[in-house]
């Protein structure tokens, strides 16, 4: 059991590291193609990659079982819209030098999910979690009160889209990769239509005549799917509590890259807000540790 648990921690840790480090470096590198085209390619090649993995792991029976239920399709259509929003806002943040703001969203997302669980599923809250939620709300209100210009709306949208995504996905009992495949298939017509308009107007950087660039852009699929598989496998082996703590590797690395490597502006007001968030995170992680 300890061996499996440790393996789970390692996989979840590497998945979180991938999201926070390799993911930022890769998507930042190819933002020169424009964040709209980048979102489109992420949708296209994530779908393609998941089709390949579904063949590889022989999961088409699960796929067809899920799509037979109209209720599942409605929920996955909703979650598909939310994941599309999350990808779009996050890539916009990467392309416009708002990586720190995006990290803000991923710091508060797990705590926001606790609040959503209480509101929609009547999940119990203890005093520590109530205090963590209060600090998150205070940090946002502080930025609104001080200056709307410094409000990390990108991070708030990232947190809300991902938090509600997880909320909707709780309604569907399906493997994460199969669920994401169905969601991606809902998004696919929009992505294909957008790519067609980009190509017709001559704005596309993806071209069969430029093989190296084509291969780099194709990596958007594996760069999305690989850390997902690693993290989900980690959850399976060691549970949600430990992996919930490990997940904070992602926003921490995003913040460090944004501040130290990409030299993003970090105002005093944002520092105050982040201090409140970090205190909330420490309290939340302490509670996770004690309850798991």
N, C-alpha and C positions, 0 to 999 in steps of 0.2 A: 504493500500500500504506500509506504514512504517513497519507494522508487517511482511509482506512478504519479504520486503527488508532486515530487520534485521535477519529474518530466513535464508535468502540466505547467508548473511555474516557469520552467525554462521556455516552453513553447509560447505561453501567453506573454512572457517578457520579451521574447524576440519579435512576436507579432506587434506588440506595443512599440518596441524600439523601431521596427520597420515603418510603422505609421508615422511616428514622430520624427524620424531622422531621414531614412531613405526616401520616404514618401514626399517629404518637404523638398529635399534636394532635387528629386526627379521632376516633380511637377513645376517647381520653380524654374528649373532649367529650360523646360519646353514652353513656358508661358509666352515666349516671343511669337508663337503661332496665334496668339489671341485667346483669351479665356473662354470665349464662346465656342470656338473650334475645339479647344482642349476638353471642355465639358462633353461636347458631342462625341469626340473620340474615346473618352473614358466610358461613355455609355455603350458605344459600338463594340469596343474590344473587350469590355468586361462581359458583355453578353456572349461574345464569341468564345472567350476563355471558359466561361461557365458551361457552355454547350459541350466543349471538349472534356471538361472535368466530369460532367454528368455521364458522358460516354465511358470515360476511363473508370469511374467508380460504379458503373452500371446502376444508375439511379433513376432511369426513365420510368420505371414502374411507380416510384414515389411521385415523380412529376405528374404523371397522368392521374394518379389517385387524388392528388391535391386539386387539380384543375377541374375535376368532376363536381366539386362543390361550389355552387354559386356564391355562398357566403365567404369561402376562402378567397375567391377571385375578387370580391368586393374589397375585402380587407387588404389584400395584396396590391390591388390597384391604388388604394389610399396610401399604403406604405411606400409604393413605388414612386408616387408623387413626392412624398416627403424625402426619400433618399435622393431623388433627382434635385430637389431644392437644396439639400445638404451638400451634395457634390458641387452644385453650381456656386453656392455662397462660399464654400471653402476654397475652391479654385479661384474665385474672384478675389478672395483675401490674399491668396498666395501671389496672384498677378499684380495686385495693387499695393504691395508692401504693408499688408495688415495681418501678418502671421501672428504677431503678439495678440491682436484682437481675437483671432481664431482660437488661439490657445486659451483665452479667457472663456470661450464657449465650452471647450472640452474640460476645463477645470470645473465649471459649474454644472455640466450635463448630468453626472451621476447623482448629484444632490437634487437637481431639478427632477430627475426621474423618481426619486423618493417622494417628492411632493406630488407628482402626477399619480404615482401608485396609491397615495393616500386619498386623493380626490376621486379617482376613477375606480379603484379596486378596494377602497377602504382598508388599505394596508396600515398596520399600526405604526405610530411614530413614538419614539421615546424622547426624552428631554434633550439628549445630545443632537439628535437629528433635527428636532424643531429649532434648536439654536443654530445649527449649520444652515438651515433653510433661511432663517431670519437674517443671518450675516450676508448671505448671497443677495437677498432682496435689498438689504441696506447698502451693499456695494453698488448695486445698479441705481438705486435712488440717489445715492451720493453723486454719481456722475451726472445724472439728470439735473440735479439741483445745482451743481457747480457749473456745468457747461454741456449743452447738447452736442457741441462739436467733439468733445472727448468721449462721448458715449460709444462704447464698442458694440454698435448695432450688428456688426458682422458676427461677432462672437455670440450675441444673444440669439440671432437667427440660426447659427450653427447648433447651439444648445437646444433651442425649441424644436427645430426640425428633427434632430437626432433623438431627443427625449420623446416626442410624440411618435416618431418612427418605432422606437422600442415598445411604446404603449400599444400601438396598433398590432405589432408583430406578436404580442402576447396573446392575441385573439386567435392566432393560427398556429396549430401544432405541426410545424414543418421544419426539416433540416434547414439551417441557415443558408447554405449554398443553393438549395433548390428554391427556397423562398426568394433569394436575390435574383435567381435566374428568371423566375416568373415576373418579378418586379421589373427587371431589365427588359423583358419582352414587351411589357406595357409601354416602357419608355422608348423602345426601339423605333417605332414609326416616327416619333418626333425627332429623334436623333438623325434618322435617315433623311427626313425632309429638310432639316436644318443643314446637313452636310451637302445635300443637293443644291440648296440655295447658295451656300458658300462656294461650292465648286463652279456653279454656273456663272457666278459673278467674278470668278478668278481670284478669290481670296484664300483658297486652300493651300496649305503647306504640305499636305499629304499628297504624294504623287508617286506613281509607279516608276517614273523616270529618275527619282531620287531615292534609291534603295536604302542608303544609311538613315536618312531622315524618316523614311517610311517605317523602318524597323524600330527606331527610337519611339515613334508615336504609337506603334503597336504595343509597346510595353505598358501602356496605360492600363490594359486589361490585367495582365499578371501582377502589376504593381498594386492593383486594387484587391485582387482575389487571394494572392499568396498570404499576406498578413491576416486576412480574414480567416483562412483555413487554420493558420497557426494559433490565432487567439481562440477560435471556437474549440479547437482540439484541447487547448489548455483549460478552457472552462469545463469540458467534459471530464478531464482527468482530476482537476483539483477544486472545482466548484466556483460559484459566482463571487463569493466573498473574497477569497485570495486574489482572484483575477481582477476583481473590482479595484483592489488596492494597486495591483501591478499596472492597470490601465493608465494610471497617472504618469507613467513614464512618457506617454505620448504628448500630453500638453506641456510637460516640463521641457522636453527636447524641443518642441515647437517654440516655446518661449525663449529658450537659450539661443536657438538658431536665429530667431528674429532679432533678438537684442544684440548678440555678440557677432554673428556672422553677416547678417544682412543690414546691420546698423539702423534698425527701425527706431523711430522716435518713441520714447517712453516718458510721458509727462508725469509730473508730480501727482496730479489728480488720479491718473491711472495707477501709479504706485500705491497710493492710499487704498484704492479699490481692490487692487490685487492682494494687498496685505490682509484685508478683510476676507477675501476669497481663500487665501492660503490658510488662515486660521480656521475657516469653515471646513476646508479639506482635511486639515490635521484632526479636527474633532470628529469628522465623518469617518476617517480611516481608523481612528482609535476605536470608534464604535463598531466598525466592521471587524476589526481584530478581536474585540471582546465577544462579539456574537458569533464568530466563526472559529 
